Amino acid sequence: MKKILIANRGEIALRIMRTAQKMGIKTVAVYSEVDRNAPHVRFADEAVCLGPAPSSESYLVMDKIIDACKKTEADAIHPGYGFLSENAVFAKLVEDNGITFIGPKPKAIEVMGNKLAAKEAVKVYDIPMVPGIDEAITDIALAEKIATEIGFPILIKAAAGGGGKGMRVVNSLTELPEQMERAISEAVAAFGDGAVFIEKYVGSPRHIEIQVLADTHGNIVHLFERECSVQRRHQKVVEEAPSVVLTPELREAMGNAAVKVAEACDYVGAGTVEFLLDADKSFYFLEMNTRLQVEHPVTELISGVDLVEQQIKIAQEKKLEFKQADLAIKGHALELRVYAEDPLNDFLPSIGTLSTYKTPKGEGVRLDDGFEEGMTIPIYYDPMLSKLVTYGATRNEAIQLMIKAIDDYKIEGVATTLAFGKFVCQHDAFTSGNFDTHFVKNFFAPEHIEDQQNDERKIAAMVGLRCYLEHQEKLNVPQNGTSDWHKKRK
């Protein structure tokens, strides 16, 4: 493998390119017209324009990506995450054109891409699952019957989706018709498929996911867990590894379950198996993400394994160079997704130009980003600016490093989630480890950040005043009547 095309943009494209470069592999960037001067385009050895800014006319057009691969004579395609990364049709198209797809086989993507099919596949492996139905429905009368049998509250979920789209919590029978219609409508809009399913709503869960690696020779390992419970609108914002609540025994049980899920679909490559963990420490299979995760850096830091490097080696049909017994957790890592979103306005996207963009540096600080000062945030794509990651010997050290890194990260021109990240890191529920997926709902309100910022402004003003008074005393020249300096100048 001498050349890889990265079918993505921004920070993840850069992150993949850096590992490829380290391995002596040349890279090809693809870009839309609005991304023409983006850092990932300049970093690559070659670059191909896919078309206009909308992803439906550029990054999601399969034939254009295949043509770019052939034009540049690239041997393989790495899809990153998002866009076409979990599209079984694209994976098959890549294979059919004699190009290596750096990811799982199309069949695994197809099975795990549908939540009901995924549950069916892992059934025989005796993996715990949330009580619910095993079929997709659109009929409201049938939904009412099933919900009554399961018992409220229930969760309606899009069979073909993720990211919180097509998802509704229902607390009573009277709410069900309206919430069912909304879930179906969202599912159609987001995934082109209105099928939904119903399962028991786990009231105060933690979101725990296990990273797995599987080669083409039947070897599968897990690289421990990530805690992803701090979310807004069912989407992760703060992640860490390892989880503060898992015992060694529970970690082993969840890791073994994740390996079984990978076996169930003949998985190849890097994948993530997601679980819900309830207050009683019972865990339930949620889904499998058949790609590299946004939060993969925290796993890399605690395990010492470059996941992108492993993806590439697996695609080259090389055996894993380590066994489960060789892997161990060392230290603690924390990640904040820095979005161009306004936490003071319900985390709505914030569009603008990065008039100031100064990044944090130092030991234990990692920043995966794809922006520079002066760049405009495009309205066409996900609003994530970067992934700010800190690593320390202990969880507290990683948290303190994160707070400092947030303070050192200077962004002006758009609102960001930096202040929210600091709020999380300083909140007792988070530092104590006593939190779940309802952290934002239970503890966060915009006025908390406003109060925090006001306090910081007061402190800054007091420091400024003190510095001014001290300098004033030092620089004050006494009005000495014997001084004749002005006469000497004449």
C-alpha positions as CSV (number, residue, x, y, z in Angstrom):
1,M,0.0,0.0,0.0
2,K,1.8,3.1,-1.3
3,K,-1.0,5.7,-1.4
4,I,-4.2,6.3,0.5
5,L,-7.1,8.6,-0.4
6,I,-8.9,10.0,2.6
7,A,-12.6,10.4,1.8
8,N,-13.2,13.1,4.5
9,R,-12.2,16.6,5.6
10,G,-11.0,18.6,8.5
11,E,-9.4,17.3,11.6
12,I,-10.0,13.6,11.0
13,A,-8.5,13.8,7.5
14,L,-5.4,15.4,9.0
15,R,-5.2,12.9,11.8
16,I,-5.3,10.0,9.3
17,M,-2.7,11.7,7.0
18,R,-0.2,12.1,9.9
19,T,-0.2,8.4,10.6
20,A,0.0,7.5,6.9
21,Q,3.0,9.9,6.6
22,K,4.6,8.2,9.6
23,M,4.2,4.9,7.9
24,G,5.7,6.1,4.6
25,I,2.4,6.1,2.7
26,K,1.5,9.0,0.5
27,T,-1.9,10.6,0.9
28,V,-4.6,12.1,-1.3
29,A,-7.0,14.7,0.0
30,V,-10.4,15.3,-1.5
31,Y,-12.2,18.6,-0.9
32,S,-15.3,20.7,-1.8
33,E,-14.9,24.1,-3.3
34,V,-15.4,25.8,0.1
35,D,-12.6,23.7,1.5
36,R,-10.1,24.6,-1.2
37,N,-7.6,26.2,1.2
38,A,-8.2,24.0,4.2
39,P,-5.2,22.6,6.1
40,H,-6.0,19.0,5.2
41,V,-5.8,19.9,1.5
42,R,-2.4,21.6,1.9
43,F,-1.0,18.7,4.0
44,A,-1.7,15.9,1.6
45,D,0.7,14.9,-1.2
46,E,-2.1,15.3,-3.8
47,A,-5.6,16.8,-3.7
48,V,-8.7,16.5,-5.9
49,C,-11.8,18.8,-5.9
50,L,-15.0,16.9,-5.6
51,G,-17.4,19.8,-6.4
52,P,-19.6,22.4,-4.7
53,A,-19.8,22.9,-1.0
54,P,-22.9,20.9,-0.1
55,S,-21.8,17.4,0.9
56,S,-24.5,15.9,-1.3
57,E,-22.6,17.3,-4.2
58,S,-19.1,16.5,-3.0
59,Y,-18.2,14.3,0.0
60,L,-21.2,12.1,-0.4
61,V,-20.9,11.5,-4.1
62,M,-19.4,7.9,-4.3
63,D,-18.5,8.0,-8.0
64,K,-16.5,11.2,-7.6
65,I,-14.5,9.7,-4.8
66,I,-13.9,6.5,-6.8
67,D,-12.8,8.6,-9.9
68,A,-10.5,10.6,-7.7
69,C,-8.9,7.4,-6.4
70,K,-8.4,6.1,-9.9
71,K,-7.1,9.4,-11.2
72,T,-4.4,9.6,-8.5
73,E,-3.7,5.8,-8.6
74,A,-4.4,5.5,-4.8
75,D,-4.4,1.9,-3.5
76,A,-6.9,2.4,-0.7
77,I,-9.6,4.6,0.7
78,H,-9.9,5.6,4.4
79,P,-13.4,7.0,5.1
80,G,-12.7,8.5,8.5
81,Y,-16.0,9.0,10.3
82,G,-19.3,10.5,9.2
83,F,-20.0,11.0,5.5
84,L,-19.7,7.5,3.8
85,S,-17.8,5.7,6.6
86,E,-20.7,3.4,7.5
87,N,-22.2,3.1,4.1
88,A,-22.2,-0.6,3.0
89,V,-23.0,0.4,-0.6
90,F,-19.9,2.6,-0.8
91,A,-17.7,-0.1,0.9
92,K,-18.8,-2.6,-1.8
93,L,-18.3,-0.1,-4.6
94,V,-14.7,0.5,-3.4
95,E,-14.1,-3.3,-3.4
96,D,-15.7,-3.8,-6.8
97,N,-13.4,-1.3,-8.3
98,G,-10.3,-3.2,-7.0
99,I,-9.6,-0.6,-4.3
100,T,-8.9,-1.5,-0.6
101,F,-11.5,-0.2,1.8
102,I,-9.8,0.6,5.1
103,G,-12.7,-0.6,7.3
104,P,-15.0,-3.6,7.8
105,K,-16.6,-5.7,5.0
106,P,-19.8,-4.4,3.5
107,K,-21.8,-7.2,5.2
108,A,-20.7,-6.2,8.7
109,I,-21.5,-2.6,8.0
110,E,-25.0,-3.5,6.7
111,V,-25.8,-5.8,9.6
112,M,-24.6,-3.4,12.3
113,G,-26.0,-0.4,10.5
114,N,-29.5,-1.5,11.4
115,K,-30.1,-1.7,15.1
116,L,-32.6,-4.5,14.8
117,A,-30.4,-6.6,12.5
118,A,-27.5,-6.0,14.9
119,K,-29.6,-7.3,17.9
120,E,-30.6,-10.3,15.9
121,A,-27.0,-11.1,15.0
122,V,-25.8,-11.0,18.6
123,K,-28.7,-12.9,20.1
124,V,-27.1,-16.3,20.0
125,Y,-24.1,-15.0,21.9
126,D,-26.2,-14.4,25.1
127,I,-25.3,-10.7,25.3
128,P,-27.7,-8.7,27.5
129,M,-30.1,-6.4,25.7
130,V,-32.6,-3.8,26.8
131,P,-36.2,-5.3,26.9
132,G,-38.1,-4.4,23.8
133,I,-39.3,-5.6,20.4
134,D,-37.2,-7.3,17.7
135,E,-39.0,-5.8,14.7
136,A,-39.4,-2.4,13.1
137,I,-42.9,-0.8,13.1
138,T,-44.7,2.2,11.8
139,D,-48.1,1.3,13.1
140,I,-49.2,3.5,16.1
141,A,-51.8,1.0,17.3
142,L,-49.2,-1.8,17.5
143,A,-46.8,0.6,19.2
144,E,-49.4,1.3,21.9
145,K,-49.9,-2.4,22.5
146,I,-46.2,-3.1,22.7
147,A,-45.6,-0.1,25.0
148,T,-48.3,-1.2,27.4
149,E,-46.7,-4.7,27.6
150,I,-43.1,-3.4,28.2
151,G,-44.2,-0.7,30.6
152,F,-43.5,3.1,30.6
153,P,-41.3,4.9,30.2
154,I,-40.2,3.6,26.7
155,L,-37.8,4.8,24.1
156,I,-38.7,5.0,20.4
157,K,-35.6,4.7,18.2
158,A,-35.1,4.9,14.4
159,A,-34.1,1.4,13.2
160,A,-31.7,2.8,10.6
161,G,-30.2,5.7,12.5
162,G,-28.2,7.2,15.3
163,G,-27.0,10.5,16.7
164,G,-30.3,11.1,18.5
165,K,-32.3,11.5,15.4
166,G,-35.6,9.7,15.3
167,M,-35.4,9.1,19.1
168,R,-38.2,9.9,21.5
169,V,-38.7,9.2,25.2
170,V,-42.4,8.5,26.0
171,N,-43.7,8.5,29.6
172,S,-47.4,7.7,29.0
173,L,-49.8,6.2,26.6
174,T,-51.4,9.7,25.8
175,E,-48.0,11.0,24.6
176,L,-47.3,8.0,22.3
177,P,-49.2,8.9,19.1
178,E,-47.6,12.3,18.8
179,Q,-44.1,11.2,19.7
180,M,-44.4,8.2,17.4
181,E,-45.3,10.4,14.5
182,R,-42.4,12.8,15.3
183,A,-39.9,9.9,15.5
184,I,-41.0,8.5,12.2
185,S,-40.9,11.9,10.5
186,E,-37.3,12.5,11.8
187,A,-36.2,9.0,10.7
188,V,-37.5,9.6,7.2
189,A,-35.8,13.0,7.0
190,A,-32.5,11.8,8.4
191,F,-32.2,8.3,7.0
192,G,-34.9,7.9,4.3
193,D,-36.4,5.1,6.4
194,G,-39.3,5.7,8.8
195,A,-39.1,2.3,10.6
196,V,-38.7,2.6,14.3
197,F,-38.6,0.1,17.2
198,I,-39.5,0.3,20.9
199,E,-37.5,-0.7,23.9
200,K,-37.7,-0.1,27.7
201,Y,-36.2,3.3,28.6
202,V,-33.3,2.9,31.0
203,G,-33.8,5.8,33.4
204,S,-30.3,6.8,34.6
205,P,-27.8,5.1,32.4
206,R,-24.2,5.6,31.7
207,H,-23.0,5.4,28.1
208,I,-20.0,3.0,28.0
209,E,-18.4,1.9,24.8
210,I,-15.7,-0.7,24.1
211,Q,-13.0,-0.3,21.4
212,V,-12.3,-3.5,19.4
213,L,-9.7,-4.5,16.8
214,A,-10.1,-7.5,14.5
215,D,-7.7,-8.7,11.9
216,T,-8.3,-10.9,8.8
217,H,-6.8,-13.9,10.6
218,G,-9.5,-14.3,13.2
219,N,-7.8,-12.4,16.0
220,I,-10.0,-10.0,18.0
221,V,-9.0,-7.8,21.0
222,H,-10.6,-5.0,23.0
223,L,-8.8,-1.9,24.1
224,F,-10.9,-1.2,27.1
225,E,-13.7,1.3,27.6
226,R,-14.6,4.9,27.0
227,E,-17.1,6.8,29.2
228,C,-19.3,8.9,27.0
229,S,-22.1,9.9,29.3
230,V,-21.8,13.7,29.1
231,Q,-24.0,14.5,26.1
232,R,-26.3,17.1,24.6
233,R,-29.2,16.0,22.4
234,H,-28.0,12.4,22.7
235,Q,-24.7,13.4,21.2
236,K,-21.4,13.2,23.0
237,V,-19.4,16.2,24.1
238,V,-17.0,15.0,26.8
239,E,-15.5,11.5,26.8
240,E,-12.9,9.8,28.9
241,A,-10.9,6.6,29.3
242,P,-11.1,4.6,31.4
243,S,-14.5,4.9,33.1
244,V,-14.4,5.8,36.8
245,V,-17.2,3.3,37.7
246,L,-16.0,0.0,36.0
247,T,-14.5,-2.6,38.3
248,P,-11.9,-5.0,36.7
249,E,-14.5,-7.7,36.7
250,L,-17.1,-5.6,34.9
251,R,-14.5,-4.3,32.5
252,E,-13.6,-7.9,31.6
253,A,-17.2,-8.9,31.2
254,M,-18.0,-5.9,28.9
255,G,-14.8,-6.4,26.9
256,N,-15.6,-10.1,26.3
257,A,-19.2,-9.1,25.3
258,A,-17.8,-6.6,22.8
259,V,-15.5,-9.2,21.3
260,K,-18.5,-11.6,20.9
261,V,-20.4,-8.8,19.0
262,A,-17.4,-8.5,16.6
263,E,-17.4,-12.2,16.1
264,A,-21.2,-12.2,15.5
265,C,-20.7,-10.2,12.3
266,D,-17.3,-11.4,11.2
267,Y,-15.9,-8.0,11.9
268,V,-12.6,-6.7,10.5
269,G,-10.8,-3.5,11.5
270,A,-11.5,-1.0,14.2
271,G,-15.0,-0.8,15.7
272,T,-16.8,0.3,18.8
273,V,-19.5,-1.6,20.7
274,E,-21.7,0.6,22.7
275,F,-23.5,-0.4,25.9
276,L,-25.9,1.2,28.5
277,L,-24.9,0.7,32.1
278,D,-27.7,1.1,34.6
279,A,-27.5,2.2,38.3
280,D,-27.2,-1.5,39.3
281,K,-24.2,-2.0,37.1
282,S,-26.1,-4.2,34.7
283,F,-25.1,-3.5,31.1
284,Y,-27.1,-3.8,27.8
285,F,-25.9,-4.0,24.2
286,L,-26.9,-0.8,22.4
287,E,-25.2,-0.8,18.9
288,M,-21.9,-1.2,17.1
289,N,-20.3,1.6,15.2
290,T,-18.4,0.2,12.2
291,R,-15.8,2.9,11.9
292,L,-13.2,4.9,13.8
293,Q,-14.9,7.0,16.6
294,V,-14.5,10.7,17.1
295,E,-13.3,9.9,20.6
296,H,-10.6,7.4,19.6
297,P,-7.7,9.5,20.9
298,V,-8.5,8.8,24.6
299,T,-8.1,5.1,23.9
300,E,-4.9,5.6,22.0
301,L,-3.4,7.5,25.0
302,I,-4.3,5.0,27.7
303,S,-3.4,1.9,25.6
304,G,-0.4,3.3,23.6
305,V,-1.9,1.9,20.4
306,D,-2.3,4.0,17.2
307,L,-5.7,2.9,16.0
308,V,-5.3,4.4,12.5
309,E,-2.0,2.6,12.1
310,Q,-3.8,-0.7,13.1
311,Q,-6.6,0.0,10.6
312,I,-4.1,0.4,7.8
313,K,-2.1,-2.7,8.8
314,I,-5.3,-4.8,9.1
315,A,-6.4,-3.6,5.6
316,Q,-3.0,-4.8,4.4
317,E,-4.0,-8.2,5.9
318,K,-1.3,-8.2,8.6
319,K,-1.9,-10.0,11.9
320,L,-2.4,-8.0,15.1
321,E,1.0,-7.7,16.7
322,F,-0.4,-8.0,20.2
323,K,-2.8,-10.2,22.2
324,Q,-5.3,-9.3,24.8
325,A,-2.9,-10.2,27.6
326,D,-0.4,-7.7,26.2
327,L,-2.8,-4.7,26.6
328,A,-3.0,-2.7,29.8
329,I,-4.5,0.6,30.9
330,K,-1.9,3.3,31.7
331,G,-3.0,6.7,33.0
332,H,-6.2,8.6,32.2
333,A,-7.4,10.6,29.2
334,L,-10.1,13.2,28.7
335,E,-11.6,14.6,25.5
336,L,-13.7,17.7,24.9
337,R,-15.3,18.1,21.5
338,V,-14.9,21.8,20.7
339,Y,-18.0,22.7,18.6
340,A,-18.8,26.0,17.0
341,E,-22.0,26.0,19.1
342,D,-23.4,28.4,21.6
343,P,-24.1,26.7,25.0
344,L,-25.9,29.9,26.1
345,N,-28.4,29.4,23.3
346,D,-29.3,25.7,23.5
347,F,-26.1,24.6,21.8
348,L,-27.2,26.0,18.4
349,P,-24.5,26.2,15.7
350,S,-22.5,29.4,15.7
351,I,-21.4,30.6,12.2
352,G,-18.6,33.1,11.7
353,T,-14.9,33.7,11.0
354,L,-12.1,32.7,13.4
355,S,-10.7,36.2,14.1
356,T,-8.6,34.7,16.9
357,Y,-7.5,31.1,17.0
358,K,-4.6,30.3,19.5
359,T,-4.2,26.7,20.4
360,P,-3.1,25.2,23.8
361,K,0.2,23.4,24.0
362,G,2.3,21.5,26.6
363,E,2.9,18.1,28.0
364,G,-0.2,16.0,28.3
365,V,-2.1,18.1,25.8
366,R,-3.2,16.8,22.3
367,L,-5.2,18.8,19.9
368,D,-6.7,17.3,16.7
369,D,-8.1,20.1,14.6
370,G,-8.5,21.2,11.0
371,F,-8.9,25.0,11.3
372,E,-6.6,28.1,11.4
373,E,-7.0,31.7,12.4
374,G,-8.9,33.6,9.7
375,M,-10.9,30.6,8.4
376,T,-14.7,30.8,8.2
377,I,-16.7,28.0,9.6
378,P,-18.7,26.5,6.8
379,I,-22.5,26.1,7.3
380,Y,-22.5,22.9,5.3
381,Y,-20.8,20.5,7.7
382,D,-20.7,19.3,11.3
383,P,-19.7,22.3,13.5
384,M,-16.9,20.5,15.3
385,L,-13.7,22.7,15.3
386,S,-11.4,20.3,17.2
387,K,-10.9,17.6,19.7
388,L,-9.1,18.8,22.8
389,V,-7.5,15.9,24.6
390,T,-5.5,15.8,27.9
391,Y,-3.6,12.9,29.4
392,G,-2.3,12.4,33.0
393,A,-1.2,9.7,35.4
394,T,-4.5,10.1,37.2
395,R,-8.1,11.2,36.4
396,N,-7.7,14.4,38.5
397,E,-4.5,15.3,36.7
398,A,-6.2,14.9,33.3
399,I,-9.1,17.1,34.5
400,Q,-6.8,19.8,35.8
401,L,-4.8,19.7,32.5
402,M,-8.1,20.1,30.6
403,I,-9.1,23.1,32.6
404,K,-5.8,24.8,31.9
405,A,-5.9,23.8,28.2
406,I,-9.4,25.3,27.9
407,D,-8.1,28.6,29.5
408,D,-5.2,28.6,27.0
409,Y,-7.4,27.9,24.0
410,K,-8.3,31.4,22.6
411,I,-11.1,31.4,20.0
412,E,-12.9,34.6,18.9
413,G,-15.4,35.1,16.1
414,V,-17.7,32.2,17.0
415,A,-19.2,30.8,20.2
416,T,-17.8,27.5,21.3
417,T,-18.3,24.7,23.8
418,L,-15.0,25.5,25.6
419,A,-16.8,27.2,28.5
420,F,-19.2,24.3,28.8
421,G,-16.3,21.9,28.9
422,K,-14.8,23.9,31.8
423,F,-18.2,23.9,33.6
424,V,-18.2,20.1,33.3
425,C,-14.6,19.7,34.5
426,Q,-15.3,21.9,37.6
427,H,-18.7,20.3,38.5
428,D,-18.8,18.1,41.6
429,A,-20.9,15.5,39.9
430,F,-18.3,15.0,37.2
431,T,-15.2,15.2,39.4
432,S,-16.8,12.7,41.8
433,G,-17.7,10.4,39.0
434,N,-21.4,10.5,40.1
435,F,-23.1,11.3,36.8
436,D,-25.0,9.7,33.9
437,T,-26.4,10.7,30.5
438,H,-28.7,13.2,32.1
439,F,-25.8,15.4,33.3
440,V,-26.7,18.3,31.1
441,K,-30.4,18.1,32.0
442,N,-29.7,17.8,35.7
443,F,-26.9,20.2,36.2
444,F,-26.4,22.6,33.3
445,A,-28.1,25.9,32.7
446,P,-26.8,28.8,30.5
447,E,-26.6,31.1,33.6
448,H,-23.9,28.8,35.1
449,I,-21.5,29.8,32.3
450,E,-22.6,33.4,32.4
451,D,-21.9,33.5,36.2
452,Q,-18.5,31.8,35.6
453,Q,-17.6,34.3,32.9
454,N,-18.7,37.2,35.0
455,D,-16.5,35.9,37.9
456,E,-13.5,35.6,35.5
457,R,-14.1,39.2,34.2
458,K,-14.1,40.5,37.8
459,I,-10.9,38.7,38.6
460,A,-9.3,39.9,35.4
461,A,-10.4,43.5,36.2
462,M,-9.0,43.3,39.7
463,V,-5.7,41.9,38.5
464,G,-5.5,44.6,35.8
465,L,-6.2,47.3,38.4
466,R,-3.6,46.0,40.8
467,C,-1.0,45.9,38.0
468,Y,-1.8,49.4,36.9
469,L,-1.5,50.8,40.5
470,E,1.8,48.9,41.0
471,H,3.3,50.3,37.8
472,Q,1.9,53.7,38.5
473,E,3.9,53.8,41.7
474,K,7.1,52.5,40.0
475,L,6.8,55.0,37.1
476,N,5.7,58.0,39.0
477,V,8.5,60.7,38.7
478,P,8.6,63.1,41.7
479,Q,8.1,66.7,40.9
480,N,11.5,67.8,42.1
481,G,12.1,71.5,41.9
482,T,15.9,71.0,41.4
483,S,15.4,69.0,38.3
484,D,16.5,70.9,35.2
485,W,16.5,68.1,32.6
486,H,14.3,70.2,30.3
487,K,16.8,73.1,30.4
488,K,19.6,70.8,29.5
489,R,17.8,69.6,26.3
490,K,17.7,73.2,25.0
